[in-house]
Amino acid sequence: MGTEAPFEQLIEQTLRAIEDALDATGVDVDTRRSGPVLTIEFDDDSRIVINSQEAMSELWRSEEHTSELQSRE
């Protein structure tokens, strides 16, 4: 981790803080990490995906709700 750029370190700290905060609340969600992408899935199958856009030094969030998933089927 010592070779990471400051932005990568900040993203890692931020995603870890989000995971820790979710754990601390006791909310029943599933989280998955794949590099700089954190997926949070709820009981109703809705999802929040948080990922870094390193080229723009931004952290993005997208949501997908169950009703949106059902309308695509």
Z-matrix of the N, CA and C atoms (Angstrom, degrees):
N
C 1 1.452
C 2 1.523 1 110.91
N 3 1.284 2 118.10 1 -15.92
C 4 1.443 3 121.23 2 -179.25
C 5 1.515 4 114.18 3 -68.02
N 6 1.326 5 117.62 4 -18.34
C 7 1.460 6 120.54 5 -178.48
C 8 1.524 7 112.58 6 -95.00
N 9 1.326 8 117.88 7 -0.62
C 10 1.457 9 120.69 8 -179.32
C 11 1.526 10 111.03 9 -71.82
N 12 1.314 11 114.33 10 146.81
C 13 1.459 12 120.65 11 174.81
C 14 1.528 13 108.86 12 -70.39
N 15 1.335 14 117.51 13 156.66
C 16 1.475 15 120.56 14 -179.46
C 17 1.535 16 113.17 15 -53.80
N 18 1.336 17 117.81 16 -39.55
C 19 1.469 18 119.59 17 179.96
C 20 1.525 19 110.30 18 -64.37
N 21 1.326 20 117.90 19 -43.39
C 22 1.462 21 121.07 20 178.86
C 23 1.523 22 111.06 21 -62.07
N 24 1.330 23 116.43 22 -39.69
C 25 1.466 24 120.42 23 178.16
C 26 1.524 25 110.46 24 -63.88
N 27 1.320 26 116.75 25 -42.48
C 28 1.460 27 120.85 26 179.43
C 29 1.527 28 111.00 27 -64.00
N 30 1.323 29 117.16 28 -41.45
C 31 1.467 30 120.64 29 177.83
C 32 1.519 31 110.19 30 -62.82
N 33 1.319 32 117.26 31 -46.23
C 34 1.468 33 121.15 32 179.56
C 35 1.530 34 110.42 33 -59.34
N 36 1.317 35 117.65 34 -45.05
C 37 1.463 36 121.58 35 179.12
C 38 1.528 37 110.84 36 -63.40
N 39 1.316 38 116.55 37 -41.16
C 40 1.466 39 121.26 38 -178.29
C 41 1.523 40 111.01 39 -66.51
N 42 1.332 41 116.96 40 -47.08
C 43 1.465 42 119.72 41 -179.80
C 44 1.524 43 110.77 42 -64.69
N 45 1.310 44 116.99 43 -39.25
C 46 1.469 45 120.30 44 177.49
C 47 1.533 46 110.19 45 -64.47
N 48 1.322 47 117.75 46 -39.89
C 49 1.471 48 121.53 47 179.10
C 50 1.529 49 110.76 48 -64.37
N 51 1.325 50 116.86 49 -38.48
C 52 1.472 51 120.37 50 177.46
C 53 1.522 52 109.71 51 -63.93
N 54 1.332 53 116.73 52 -46.67
C 55 1.469 54 120.26 53 178.41
C 56 1.524 55 111.22 54 -60.36
N 57 1.325 56 116.84 55 -44.71
C 58 1.466 57 120.93 56 179.78
C 59 1.528 58 111.40 57 -62.98
N 60 1.324 59 116.54 58 -40.91
C 61 1.465 60 120.37 59 179.60
C 62 1.532 61 110.81 60 -64.87
N 63 1.318 62 116.92 61 -41.26
C 64 1.466 63 119.79 62 177.31
C 65 1.528 64 110.59 63 -63.21
N 66 1.317 65 117.06 64 -43.16
C 67 1.470 66 120.73 65 177.76
C 68 1.526 67 111.27 66 -60.97
N 69 1.316 68 116.45 67 -40.87
C 70 1.464 69 121.07 68 -176.97
C 71 1.524 70 112.67 69 -67.91
N 72 1.337 71 116.83 70 -29.39
C 73 1.464 72 119.42 71 -178.85
C 74 1.512 73 112.72 72 -77.52
N 75 1.337 74 116.82 73 -21.71
C 76 1.451 75 119.79 74 -176.99
C 77 1.519 76 113.39 75 79.24
N 78 1.325 77 116.99 76 8.08
C 79 1.461 78 121.10 77 178.05
C 80 1.524 79 108.39 78 -63.62
N 81 1.333 80 116.28 79 137.46
C 82 1.457 81 120.96 80 -178.48
C 83 1.525 82 110.04 81 -83.85
N 84 1.324 83 116.74 82 89.45
C 85 1.457 84 122.91 83 177.51
C 86 1.526 85 108.45 84 -134.02
N 87 1.304 86 115.35 85 155.52
C 88 1.459 87 120.73 86 173.23
C 89 1.515 88 107.71 87 -104.43
N 90 1.315 89 116.81 88 134.80
C 91 1.464 90 120.46 89 176.81
C 92 1.516 91 108.87 90 -120.00
N 93 1.327 92 114.05 91 144.49
C 94 1.459 93 121.60 92 176.67
C 95 1.511 94 108.51 93 -133.82
N 96 1.321 95 115.77 94 137.31
C 97 1.460 96 120.80 95 177.00
C 98 1.511 97 109.10 96 -116.30
N 99 1.301 98 115.47 97 136.85
C 100 1.453 99 122.38 98 171.83
C 101 1.519 100 106.23 99 -139.48
N 102 1.327 101 115.38 100 94.01
C 103 1.465 102 119.38 101 -175.92
C 104 1.518 103 110.12 102 60.98
N 105 1.329 104 117.41 103 -127.97
C 106 1.464 105 120.68 104 -177.46
C 107 1.535 106 113.30 105 -87.45
N 108 1.333 107 116.92 106 24.56
C 109 1.468 108 121.09 107 -179.71
C 110 1.522 109 108.92 108 -120.38
N 111 1.324 110 115.93 109 126.88
C 112 1.461 111 122.45 110 176.23
C 113 1.525 112 108.13 111 -116.57
N 114 1.337 113 116.10 112 122.69
C 115 1.466 114 121.49 113 176.82
C 116 1.516 115 107.98 114 -109.57
N 117 1.322 116 115.64 115 128.55
C 118 1.457 117 122.34 116 178.82
C 119 1.522 118 106.47 117 -115.36
N 120 1.329 119 116.73 118 120.93
C 121 1.457 120 120.90 119 -178.26
C 122 1.523 121 109.63 120 -117.20
N 123 1.330 122 115.24 121 133.23
C 124 1.459 123 122.73 122 -177.04
C 125 1.514 124 111.02 123 -100.27
N 126 1.335 125 116.62 124 167.80
C 127 1.462 126 121.81 125 -178.35
C 128 1.522 127 113.11 126 -57.51
N 129 1.320 128 117.37 127 -31.15
C 130 1.474 129 120.22 128 -178.81
C 131 1.530 130 112.03 129 -86.23
N 132 1.332 131 116.40 130 13.57
C 133 1.467 132 124.90 131 179.49
C 134 1.523 133 113.91 132 70.41
N 135 1.327 134 118.14 133 7.69
C 136 1.463 135 118.90 134 172.89
C 137 1.523 136 107.78 135 -75.25
N 138 1.340 137 115.82 136 156.02
C 139 1.457 138 120.86 137 -174.98
C 140 1.512 139 111.55 138 -136.45
N 141 1.306 140 114.27 139 150.24
C 142 1.458 141 122.27 140 167.73
C 143 1.525 142 105.91 141 -123.14
N 144 1.310 143 115.90 142 130.03
C 145 1.458 144 121.06 143 178.12
C 146 1.525 145 107.43 144 -117.59
N 147 1.312 146 115.86 145 126.54
C 148 1.459 147 122.09 146 179.02
C 149 1.527 148 106.91 147 -117.86
N 150 1.316 149 116.51 148 124.65
C 151 1.456 150 118.83 149 179.65
C 152 1.517 151 111.40 150 -144.97
N 153 1.317 152 114.01 151 155.97
C 154 1.459 153 118.76 152 -178.67
C 155 1.522 154 110.01 153 -90.85
N 156 1.289 155 114.76 154 145.62
C 157 1.457 156 123.58 155 173.08
C 158 1.524 157 105.36 156 -116.27
N 159 1.312 158 114.28 157 85.43
C 160 1.461 159 120.35 158 -170.54
C 161 1.525 160 112.50 159 -59.87
N 162 1.328 161 117.27 160 -38.44
C 163 1.466 162 120.24 161 -177.49
C 164 1.529 163 112.04 162 -59.71
N 165 1.352 164 115.88 163 -30.01
C 166 1.463 165 120.15 164 -179.26
C 167 1.518 166 112.28 165 -106.96
N 168 1.334 167 115.94 166 3.08
C 169 1.476 168 121.84 167 -177.04
C 170 1.518 169 111.01 168 51.80
N 171 1.338 170 114.91 169 50.45
C 172 1.459 171 120.96 170 -179.38
C 173 1.519 172 110.20 171 -129.13
N 174 1.325 173 114.90 172 156.93
C 175 1.446 174 123.13 173 172.85
C 176 1.522 175 106.25 174 -114.56
N 177 1.323 176 117.07 175 122.33
C 178 1.469 177 121.32 176 -176.42
C 179 1.515 178 110.40 177 -107.33
N 180 1.335 179 114.28 178 151.85
C 181 1.463 180 121.75 179 176.64
C 182 1.517 181 107.96 180 -131.53
N 183 1.321 182 115.92 181 135.50
C 184 1.462 183 119.81 182 173.32
C 185 1.520 184 107.89 183 -132.29
N 186 1.309 185 115.06 184 153.33
C 187 1.457 186 121.31 185 -178.82
C 188 1.513 187 108.81 186 -125.68
N 189 1.327 188 114.46 187 147.21
C 190 1.452 189 120.55 188 173.94
C 191 1.518 190 106.19 189 -137.95
N 192 1.327 191 115.78 190 117.36
C 193 1.461 192 120.72 191 -176.92
C 194 1.519 193 110.47 192 -96.52
N 195 1.320 194 116.70 193 156.36
C 196 1.450 195 122.44 194 -179.25
C 197 1.519 196 111.68 195 -54.43
N 198 1.324 197 117.42 196 -42.50
C 199 1.465 198 119.92 197 -179.20
C 200 1.528 199 111.03 198 -62.13
N 201 1.331 200 117.35 199 -34.18
C 202 1.454 201 120.99 200 177.40
C 203 1.528 202 110.21 201 -69.65
N 204 1.317 203 116.25 202 -38.62
C 205 1.461 204 120.10 203 179.36
C 206 1.527 205 110.44 204 -66.05
N 207 1.325 206 117.20 205 -41.91
C 208 1.455 207 121.18 206 -178.76
C 209 1.522 208 111.50 207 -67.79
N 210 1.336 209 118.28 208 -34.67
C 211 1.457 210 120.63 209 -178.49
C 212 1.520 211 111.96 210 -70.89
N 213 1.335 212 117.50 211 -18.09
C 214 1.470 213 120.76 212 179.69
C 215 1.527 214 111.77 213 -84.04
N 216 1.325 215 116.70 214 -17.47
C 217 1.478 216 119.99 215 -176.15
C 218 1.504 217 111.79 216 -81.31
